């Protein structure tokens, strides 16, 4: 893939990126951090990590 090619993000990752972006906002604002920490339970944290690994694998496949 060269720099001029458009990167088409698979639908399954678009939703993940939207959710991840929403979750990352409070980490930039310390006053909101404690509220989001309540949302991060073991189960959904594992789901974020699993999906993140899939995204990284997809990105690595695109950068060859």
PDB file with SEQRES, HELIX, SHEET and CRYST1 records, atoms N, CA, C and O in Angstrom:
SEQRES   1 A   64  UNK UNK UNK UNK UNK UNK UNK UNK UNK UNK UNK UNK UNK          
SEQRES   2 A   64  UNK UNK UNK UNK UNK UNK UNK UNK UNK UNK UNK UNK UNK          
SEQRES   3 A   64  UNK UNK UNK UNK UNK UNK UNK UNK UNK UNK UNK UNK UNK          
SEQRES   4 A   64  UNK UNK UNK UNK UNK UNK UNK UNK UNK UNK UNK UNK UNK          
SEQRES   5 A   64  UNK UNK UNK UNK UNK UNK UNK UNK UNK UNK UNK UNK              
HELIX    1 AA1 UNK A   11  UNK A   28  1                                  18    
HELIX    2 AA2 UNK A   30  UNK A   37  1                                   8    
HELIX    3 AA3 UNK A   42  UNK A   62  1                                  21    
CRYST1    1.000    1.000    1.000  90.00  90.00  90.00 P 1           1          
ATOM      1  N   UNK A   1       0.836  -1.179   0.000  1.00  0.00           N  
ATOM      2  CA  UNK A   1       0.000   0.000   0.000  1.00  0.00           C  
ATOM      3  C   UNK A   1       0.880   1.242   0.000  1.00  0.00           C  
ATOM      4  O   UNK A   1       1.815   1.350   0.794  1.00  0.00           O  
ATOM      5  N   UNK A   2       0.581   2.168  -0.885  1.00  0.00           N  
ATOM      6  CA  UNK A   2       1.372   3.394  -0.885  1.00  0.00           C  
ATOM      7  C   UNK A   2       0.605   4.513  -0.200  1.00  0.00           C  
ATOM      8  O   UNK A   2      -0.565   4.355   0.149  1.00  0.00           O  
ATOM      9  N   UNK A   3       1.269   5.636  -0.012  1.00  0.00           N  
ATOM     10  CA  UNK A   3       0.697   6.739   0.763  1.00  0.00           C  
ATOM     11  C   UNK A   3      -0.554   7.328   0.120  1.00  0.00           C  
ATOM     12  O   UNK A   3      -1.369   7.937   0.814  1.00  0.00           O  
ATOM     13  N   UNK A   4      -0.720   7.162  -1.171  1.00  0.00           N  
ATOM     14  CA  UNK A   4      -1.864   7.755  -1.863  1.00  0.00           C  
ATOM     15  C   UNK A   4      -3.104   6.870  -1.832  1.00  0.00           C  
ATOM     16  O   UNK A   4      -4.200   7.337  -2.143  1.00  0.00           O  
ATOM     17  N   UNK A   5      -2.954   5.627  -1.470  1.00  0.00           N  
ATOM     18  CA  UNK A   5      -4.106   4.732  -1.406  1.00  0.00           C  
ATOM     19  C   UNK A   5      -4.987   5.082  -0.222  1.00  0.00           C  
ATOM     20  O   UNK A   5      -4.499   5.458   0.844  1.00  0.00           O  
ATOM     21  N   UNK A   6      -6.285   4.953  -0.423  1.00  0.00           N  
ATOM     22  CA  UNK A   6      -7.213   5.150   0.684  1.00  0.00           C  
ATOM     23  C   UNK A   6      -7.247   3.892   1.540  1.00  0.00           C  
ATOM     24  O   UNK A   6      -7.245   2.774   1.027  1.00  0.00           O  
ATOM     25  N   UNK A   7      -7.278   4.089   2.813  1.00  0.00           N  
ATOM     26  CA  UNK A   7      -7.371   2.974   3.735  1.00  0.00           C  
ATOM     27  C   UNK A   7      -8.847   2.726   4.030  1.00  0.00           C  
ATOM     28  O   UNK A   7      -9.536   3.598   4.559  1.00  0.00           O  
ATOM     29  N   UNK A   8      -9.319   1.552   3.692  1.00  0.00           N  
ATOM     30  CA  UNK A   8     -10.707   1.201   3.949  1.00  0.00           C  
ATOM     31  C   UNK A   8     -10.758   0.371   5.225  1.00  0.00           C  
ATOM     32  O   UNK A   8     -10.217  -0.733   5.292  1.00  0.00           O  
ATOM     33  N   UNK A   9     -11.409   0.917   6.217  1.00  0.00           N  
ATOM     34  CA  UNK A   9     -11.490   0.252   7.513  1.00  0.00           C  
ATOM     35  C   UNK A   9     -12.682  -0.701   7.508  1.00  0.00           C  
ATOM     36  O   UNK A   9     -13.800  -0.299   7.186  1.00  0.00           O  
ATOM     37  N   UNK A  10     -12.446  -1.951   7.861  1.00  0.00           N  
ATOM     38  CA  UNK A  10     -13.552  -2.914   7.927  1.00  0.00           C  
ATOM     39  C   UNK A  10     -14.627  -2.452   8.912  1.00  0.00           C  
ATOM     40  O   UNK A  10     -14.322  -1.845   9.939  1.00  0.00           O  
ATOM     41  N   UNK A  11     -15.881  -2.746   8.589  1.00  0.00           N  
ATOM     42  CA  UNK A  11     -17.008  -2.339   9.440  1.00  0.00           C  
ATOM     43  C   UNK A  11     -16.837  -2.774  10.887  1.00  0.00           C  
ATOM     44  O   UNK A  11     -17.167  -2.029  11.809  1.00  0.00           O  
ATOM     45  N   UNK A  12     -16.318  -3.983  11.083  1.00  0.00           N  
ATOM     46  CA  UNK A  12     -16.173  -4.479  12.456  1.00  0.00           C  
ATOM     47  C   UNK A  12     -15.230  -3.612  13.288  1.00  0.00           C  
ATOM     48  O   UNK A  12     -15.353  -3.563  14.512  1.00  0.00           O  
ATOM     49  N   UNK A  13     -14.297  -2.932  12.637  1.00  0.00           N  
ATOM     50  CA  UNK A  13     -13.361  -2.073  13.360  1.00  0.00           C  
ATOM     51  C   UNK A  13     -13.898  -0.651  13.530  1.00  0.00           C  
ATOM     52  O   UNK A  13     -13.538   0.031  14.489  1.00  0.00           O  
ATOM     53  N   UNK A  14     -14.747  -0.198  12.619  1.00  0.00           N  
ATOM     54  CA  UNK A  14     -15.292   1.156  12.731  1.00  0.00           C  
ATOM     55  C   UNK A  14     -16.022   1.337  14.057  1.00  0.00           C  
ATOM     56  O   UNK A  14     -15.806   2.327  14.756  1.00  0.00           O  
ATOM     57  N   UNK A  15     -16.872   0.403  14.399  1.00  0.00           N  
ATOM     58  CA  UNK A  15     -17.597   0.485  15.672  1.00  0.00           C  
ATOM     59  C   UNK A  15     -16.629   0.468  16.851  1.00  0.00           C  
ATOM     60  O   UNK A  15     -16.798   1.216  17.815  1.00  0.00           O  
ATOM     61  N   UNK A  16     -15.620  -0.384  16.768  1.00  0.00           N  
ATOM     62  CA  UNK A  16     -14.625  -0.480  17.832  1.00  0.00           C  
ATOM     63  C   UNK A  16     -13.893   0.850  18.000  1.00  0.00           C  
ATOM     64  O   UNK A  16     -13.682   1.301  19.126  1.00  0.00           O  
ATOM     65  N   UNK A  17     -13.504   1.482  16.887  1.00  0.00           N  
ATOM     66  CA  UNK A  17     -12.799   2.766  16.960  1.00  0.00           C  
ATOM     67  C   UNK A  17     -13.679   3.853  17.577  1.00  0.00           C  
ATOM     68  O   UNK A  17     -13.190   4.687  18.339  1.00  0.00           O  
ATOM     69  N   UNK A  18     -14.970   3.850  17.253  1.00  0.00           N  
ATOM     70  CA  UNK A  18     -15.887   4.839  17.828  1.00  0.00           C  
ATOM     71  C   UNK A  18     -15.989   4.646  19.342  1.00  0.00           C  
ATOM     72  O   UNK A  18     -15.919   5.611  20.103  1.00  0.00           O  
ATOM     73  N   UNK A  19     -16.152   3.410  19.766  1.00  0.00           N  
ATOM     74  CA  UNK A  19     -16.257   3.115  21.199  1.00  0.00           C  
ATOM     75  C   UNK A  19     -14.950   3.458  21.906  1.00  0.00           C  
ATOM     76  O   UNK A  19     -14.957   4.055  22.983  1.00  0.00           O  
ATOM     77  N   UNK A  20     -13.837   3.082  21.301  1.00  0.00           N  
ATOM     78  CA  UNK A  20     -12.530   3.358  21.892  1.00  0.00           C  
ATOM     79  C   UNK A  20     -12.302   4.857  22.031  1.00  0.00           C  
ATOM     80  O   UNK A  20     -11.766   5.319  23.039  1.00  0.00           O  
ATOM     81  N   UNK A  21     -12.705   5.610  21.025  1.00  0.00           N  
ATOM     82  CA  UNK A  21     -12.561   7.057  21.090  1.00  0.00           C  
ATOM     83  C   UNK A  21     -13.398   7.644  22.226  1.00  0.00           C  
ATOM     84  O   UNK A  21     -12.936   8.522  22.955  1.00  0.00           O  
ATOM     85  N   UNK A  22     -14.613   7.163  22.369  1.00  0.00           N  
ATOM     86  CA  UNK A  22     -15.469   7.634  23.464  1.00  0.00           C  
ATOM     87  C   UNK A  22     -14.854   7.329  24.826  1.00  0.00           C  
ATOM     88  O   UNK A  22     -14.940   8.133  25.754  1.00  0.00           O  
ATOM     89  N   UNK A  23     -14.234   6.160  24.932  1.00  0.00           N  
ATOM     90  CA  UNK A  23     -13.632   5.760  26.201  1.00  0.00           C  
ATOM     91  C   UNK A  23     -12.344   6.521  26.479  1.00  0.00           C  
ATOM     92  O   UNK A  23     -11.960   6.681  27.637  1.00  0.00           O  
ATOM     93  N   UNK A  24     -11.675   6.990  25.439  1.00  0.00           N  
ATOM     94  CA  UNK A  24     -10.389   7.656  25.645  1.00  0.00           C  
ATOM     95  C   UNK A  24     -10.549   9.115  26.059  1.00  0.00           C  
ATOM     96  O   UNK A  24      -9.634   9.682  26.657  1.00  0.00           O  
ATOM     97  N   UNK A  25     -11.675   9.728  25.760  1.00  0.00           N  
ATOM     98  CA  UNK A  25     -11.873  11.141  26.101  1.00  0.00           C  
ATOM     99  C   UNK A  25     -11.693  11.405  27.592  1.00  0.00           C  
ATOM    100  O   UNK A  25     -10.945  12.312  27.957  1.00  0.00           O  
ATOM    101  N   UNK A  26     -12.355  10.641  28.471  1.00  0.00           N  
ATOM    102  CA  UNK A  26     -12.177  10.913  29.905  1.00  0.00           C  
ATOM    103  C   UNK A  26     -10.736  10.738  30.398  1.00  0.00           C  
ATOM    104  O   UNK A  26     -10.349  11.337  31.402  1.00  0.00           O  
ATOM    105  N   UNK A  27      -9.953   9.933  29.705  1.00  0.00           N  
ATOM    106  CA  UNK A  27      -8.567   9.761  30.156  1.00  0.00           C  
ATOM    107  C   UNK A  27      -7.756  11.027  29.932  1.00  0.00           C  
ATOM    108  O   UNK A  27      -6.699  11.204  30.537  1.00  0.00           O  
ATOM    109  N   UNK A  28      -8.246  11.911  29.064  1.00  0.00           N  
ATOM    110  CA  UNK A  28      -7.574  13.185  28.818  1.00  0.00           C  
ATOM    111  C   UNK A  28      -7.989  14.251  29.828  1.00  0.00           C  
ATOM    112  O   UNK A  28      -7.362  15.304  29.938  1.00  0.00           O  
ATOM    113  N   UNK A  29      -9.048  13.954  30.552  1.00  0.00           N  
ATOM    114  CA  UNK A  29      -9.574  14.911  31.520  1.00  0.00           C  
ATOM    115  C   UNK A  29      -9.672  14.224  32.878  1.00  0.00           C  
ATOM    116  O   UNK A  29     -10.624  13.486  33.133  1.00  0.00           O  
ATOM    117  N   UNK A  30      -8.704  14.461  33.743  1.00  0.00           N  
ATOM    118  CA  UNK A  30      -8.617  13.744  35.025  1.00  0.00           C  
ATOM    119  C   UNK A  30      -9.902  13.765  35.855  1.00  0.00           C  
ATOM    120  O   UNK A  30     -10.188  12.797  36.560  1.00  0.00           O  
ATOM    121  N   UNK A  31     -10.673  14.837  35.787  1.00  0.00           N  
ATOM    122  CA  UNK A  31     -11.905  14.905  36.573  1.00  0.00           C  
ATOM    123  C   UNK A  31     -12.914  13.853  36.145  1.00  0.00           C  
ATOM    124  O   UNK A  31     -13.765  13.451  36.938  1.00  0.00           O  
ATOM    125  N   UNK A  32     -12.829  13.401  34.892  1.00  0.00           N  
ATOM    126  CA  UNK A  32     -13.774  12.417  34.367  1.00  0.00           C  
ATOM    127  C   UNK A  32     -13.257  10.980  34.507  1.00  0.00           C  
ATOM    128  O   UNK A  32     -14.006  10.027  34.291  1.00  0.00           O  
ATOM    129  N   UNK A  33     -12.011  10.829  34.859  1.00  0.00           N  
ATOM    130  CA  UNK A  33     -11.375   9.514  34.872  1.00  0.00           C  
ATOM    131  C   UNK A  33     -12.058   8.524  35.808  1.00  0.00           C  
ATOM    132  O   UNK A  33     -12.255   7.366  35.441  1.00  0.00           O  
ATOM    133  N   UNK A  34     -12.417   8.957  36.994  1.00  0.00           N  
ATOM    134  CA  UNK A  34     -13.003   8.023  37.956  1.00  0.00           C  
ATOM    135  C   UNK A  34     -14.356   7.501  37.488  1.00  0.00           C  
ATOM    136  O   UNK A  34     -14.726   6.371  37.806  1.00  0.00           O  
ATOM    137  N   UNK A  35     -15.086   8.300  36.746  1.00  0.00           N  
ATOM    138  CA  UNK A  35     -16.365   7.846  36.202  1.00  0.00           C  
ATOM    139  C   UNK A  35     -16.187   6.720  35.203  1.00  0.00           C  
ATOM    140  O   UNK A  35     -16.965   5.765  35.200  1.00  0.00           O  
ATOM    141  N   UNK A  36     -15.180   6.817  34.360  1.00  0.00           N  
ATOM    142  CA  UNK A  36     -14.978   5.781  33.342  1.00  0.00           C  
ATOM    143  C   UNK A  36     -14.375   4.516  33.942  1.00  0.00           C  
ATOM    144  O   UNK A  36     -14.594   3.422  33.423  1.00  0.00           O  
ATOM    145  N   UNK A  37     -13.636   4.652  35.004  1.00  0.00           N  
ATOM    146  CA  UNK A  37     -13.039   3.466  35.625  1.00  0.00           C  
ATOM    147  C   UNK A  37     -14.111   2.488  36.092  1.00  0.00           C  
ATOM    148  O   UNK A  37     -13.875   1.280  36.137  1.00  0.00           O  
ATOM    149  N   UNK A  38     -15.277   3.001  36.436  1.00  0.00           N  
ATOM    150  CA  UNK A  38     -16.380   2.140  36.854  1.00  0.00           C  
ATOM    151  C   UNK A  38     -16.880   1.269  35.707  1.00  0.00           C  
ATOM    152  O   UNK A  38     -17.418   0.186  35.936  1.00  0.00           O  
ATOM    153  N   UNK A  39     -16.705   1.739  34.475  1.00  0.00           N  
ATOM    154  CA  UNK A  39     -17.170   1.003  33.301  1.00  0.00           C  
ATOM    155  C   UNK A  39     -16.224  -0.134  32.907  1.00  0.00           C  
ATOM    156  O   UNK A  39     -16.645  -1.086  32.249  1.00  0.00           O  
ATOM    157  N   UNK A  40     -14.974  -0.044  33.295  1.00  0.00           N  
ATOM    158  CA  UNK A  40     -13.989  -1.029  32.867  1.00  0.00           C  
ATOM    159  C   UNK A  40     -13.926  -2.204  33.832  1.00  0.00           C  
ATOM    160  O   UNK A  40     -13.177  -2.201  34.809  1.00  0.00           O  
ATOM    161  N   UNK A  41     -14.718  -3.183  33.530  1.00  0.00           N  
ATOM    162  CA  UNK A  41     -14.712  -4.427  34.287  1.00  0.00           C  
ATOM    163  C   UNK A  41     -13.813  -5.412  33.557  1.00  0.00           C  
ATOM    164  O   UNK A  41     -13.420  -5.172  32.416  1.00  0.00           O  
ATOM    165  N   UNK A  42     -13.493  -6.498  34.200  1.00  0.00           N  
ATOM    166  CA  UNK A  42     -12.577  -7.488  33.640  1.00  0.00           C  
ATOM    167  C   UNK A  42     -13.056  -8.012  32.274  1.00  0.00           C  
ATOM    168  O   UNK A  42     -12.261  -8.146  31.344  1.00  0.00           O  
ATOM    169  N   UNK A  43     -14.341  -8.300  32.167  1.00  0.00           N  
ATOM    170  CA  UNK A  43     -14.874  -8.873  30.929  1.00  0.00           C  
ATOM    171  C   UNK A  43     -14.754  -7.918  29.751  1.00  0.00           C  
ATOM    172  O   UNK A  43     -14.229  -8.289  28.701  1.00  0.00           O  
ATOM    173  N   UNK A  44     -15.243  -6.680  29.918  1.00  0.00           N  
ATOM    174  CA  UNK A  44     -15.180  -5.785  28.769  1.00  0.00           C  
ATOM    175  C   UNK A  44     -13.762  -5.298  28.484  1.00  0.00           C  
ATOM    176  O   UNK A  44     -13.448  -4.943  27.348  1.00  0.00           O  
ATOM    177  N   UNK A  45     -12.915  -5.279  29.489  1.00  0.00           N  
ATOM    178  CA  UNK A  45     -11.512  -4.939  29.255  1.00  0.00           C  
ATOM    179  C   UNK A  45     -10.848  -6.007  28.400  1.00  0.00           C  
ATOM    180  O   UNK A  45     -10.082  -5.689  27.490  1.00  0.00           O  
ATOM    181  N   UNK A  46     -11.136  -7.269  28.687  1.00  0.00           N  
ATOM    182  CA  UNK A  46     -10.595  -8.362  27.866  1.00  0.00           C  
ATOM    183  C   UNK A  46     -11.096  -8.254  26.431  1.00  0.00           C  
ATOM    184  O   UNK A  46     -10.353  -8.528  25.489  1.00  0.00           O  
ATOM    185  N   UNK A  47     -12.354  -7.857  26.263  1.00  0.00           N  
ATOM    186  CA  UNK A  47     -12.904  -7.691  24.919  1.00  0.00           C  
ATOM    187  C   UNK A  47     -12.178  -6.581  24.161  1.00  0.00           C  
ATOM    188  O   UNK A  47     -11.905  -6.724  22.969  1.00  0.00           O  
ATOM    189  N   UNK A  48     -11.865  -5.478  24.842  1.00  0.00           N  
ATOM    190  CA  UNK A  48     -11.109  -4.397  24.215  1.00  0.00           C  
ATOM    191  C   UNK A  48      -9.727  -4.875  23.783  1.00  0.00           C  
ATOM    192  O   UNK A  48      -9.268  -4.549  22.689  1.00  0.00           O  
ATOM    193  N   UNK A  49      -9.074  -5.639  24.632  1.00  0.00           N  
ATOM    194  CA  UNK A  49      -7.736  -6.142  24.322  1.00  0.00           C  
ATOM    195  C   UNK A  49      -7.789  -7.104  23.140  1.00  0.00           C  
ATOM    196  O   UNK A  49      -6.951  -7.028  22.242  1.00  0.00           O  
ATOM    197  N   UNK A  50      -8.756  -7.995  23.133  1.00  0.00           N  
ATOM    198  CA  UNK A  50      -8.907  -8.955  22.041  1.00  0.00           C  
ATOM    199  C   UNK A  50      -9.149  -8.238  20.720  1.00  0.00           C  
ATOM    200  O   UNK A  50      -8.502  -8.542  19.718  1.00  0.00           O  
ATOM    201  N   UNK A  51     -10.072  -7.294  20.717  1.00  0.00           N  
ATOM    202  CA  UNK A  51     -10.379  -6.548  19.485  1.00  0.00           C  
ATOM    203  C   UNK A  51      -9.164  -5.713  19.070  1.00  0.00           C  
ATOM    204  O   UNK A  51      -8.864  -5.605  17.881  1.00  0.00           O  
ATOM    205  N   UNK A  52      -8.475  -5.132  20.031  1.00  0.00           N  
ATOM    206  CA  UNK A  52      -7.273  -4.349  19.734  1.00  0.00           C  
ATOM    207  C   UNK A  52      -6.202  -5.186  19.063  1.00  0.00           C  
ATOM    208  O   UNK A  52      -5.526  -4.713  18.149  1.00  0.00           O  
ATOM    209  N   UNK A  53      -6.044  -6.418  19.504  1.00  0.00           N  
ATOM    210  CA  UNK A  53      -5.067  -7.324  18.880  1.00  0.00           C  
ATOM    211  C   UNK A  53      -5.461  -7.625  17.435  1.00  0.00           C  
ATOM    212  O   UNK A  53      -4.599  -7.716  16.561  1.00  0.00           O  
ATOM    213  N   UNK A  54      -6.765  -7.781  17.184  1.00  0.00           N  
ATOM    214  CA  UNK A  54      -7.235  -8.024  15.818  1.00  0.00           C  
ATOM    215  C   UNK A  54      -6.954  -6.815  14.933  1.00  0.00           C  
ATOM    216  O   UNK A  54      -6.560  -6.959  13.775  1.00  0.00           O  
ATOM    217  N   UNK A  55      -7.159  -5.624  15.487  1.00  0.00           N  
ATOM    218  CA  UNK A  55      -6.884  -4.392  14.741  1.00  0.00           C  
ATOM    219  C   UNK A  55      -5.395  -4.301  14.409  1.00  0.00           C  
ATOM    220  O   UNK A  55      -5.028  -3.984  13.278  1.00  0.00           O  
ATOM    221  N   UNK A  56      -4.549  -4.575  15.380  1.00  0.00           N  
ATOM    222  CA  UNK A  56      -3.102  -4.519  15.141  1.00  0.00           C  
ATOM    223  C   UNK A  56      -2.671  -5.519  14.072  1.00  0.00           C  
ATOM    224  O   UNK A  56      -1.833  -5.209  13.224  1.00  0.00           O  
ATOM    225  N   UNK A  57      -3.239  -6.703  14.117  1.00  0.00           N  
ATOM    226  CA  UNK A  57      -2.922  -7.718  13.116  1.00  0.00           C  
ATOM    227  C   UNK A  57      -3.347  -7.232  11.721  1.00  0.00           C  
ATOM    228  O   UNK A  57      -2.616  -7.411  10.747  1.00  0.00           O  
ATOM    229  N   UNK A  58      -4.522  -6.622  11.635  1.00  0.00           N  
ATOM    230  CA  UNK A  58      -5.014  -6.092  10.366  1.00  0.00           C  
ATOM    231  C   UNK A  58      -4.101  -4.971   9.863  1.00  0.00           C  
ATOM    232  O   UNK A  58      -3.766  -4.924   8.680  1.00  0.00           O  
ATOM    233  N   UNK A  59      -3.701  -4.068  10.764  1.00  0.00           N  
ATOM    234  CA  UNK A  59      -2.818  -2.960  10.389  1.00  0.00           C  
ATOM    235  C   UNK A  59      -1.475  -3.485   9.890  1.00  0.00           C  
ATOM    236  O   UNK A  59      -0.958  -3.014   8.877  1.00  0.00           O  
ATOM    237  N   UNK A  60      -0.916  -4.451  10.598  1.00  0.00           N  
ATOM    238  CA  UNK A  60       0.376  -5.025  10.179  1.00  0.00           C  
ATOM    239  C   UNK A  60       0.266  -5.656   8.804  1.00  0.00           C  
ATOM    240  O   UNK A  60       1.202  -5.576   8.008  1.00  0.00           O  
ATOM    241  N   UNK A  61      -0.867  -6.284   8.515  1.00  0.00           N  
ATOM    242  CA  UNK A  61      -1.088  -6.871   7.189  1.00  0.00           C  
ATOM    243  C   UNK A  61      -1.177  -5.823   6.101  1.00  0.00           C  
ATOM    244  O   UNK A  61      -0.834  -6.098   4.951  1.00  0.00           O  
ATOM    245  N   UNK A  62      -1.630  -4.632   6.437  1.00  0.00           N  
ATOM    246  CA  UNK A  62      -1.751  -3.533   5.470  1.00  0.00           C  
ATOM    247  C   UNK A  62      -0.433  -2.822   5.229  1.00  0.00           C  
ATOM    248  O   UNK A  62      -0.247  -2.198   4.185  1.00  0.00           O  
ATOM    249  N   UNK A  63       0.472  -2.906   6.169  1.00  0.00           N  
ATOM    250  CA  UNK A  63       1.717  -2.135   6.063  1.00  0.00           C  
ATOM    251  C   UNK A  63       2.835  -2.883   5.358  1.00  0.00           C  
ATOM    252  O   UNK A  63       3.970  -2.408   5.318  1.00  0.00           O  
ATOM    253  N   UNK A  64       2.533  -4.033   4.809  1.00  0.00           N  
ATOM    254  CA  UNK A  64       3.573  -4.827   4.137  1.00  0.00           C  
ATOM    255  C   UNK A  64       3.833  -4.281   2.757  1.00  0.00           C  
ATOM    256  O   UNK A  64       4.674  -4.811   2.032  1.00  0.00           O  
TER     257      UNK A  64                                                      
END                                                                             
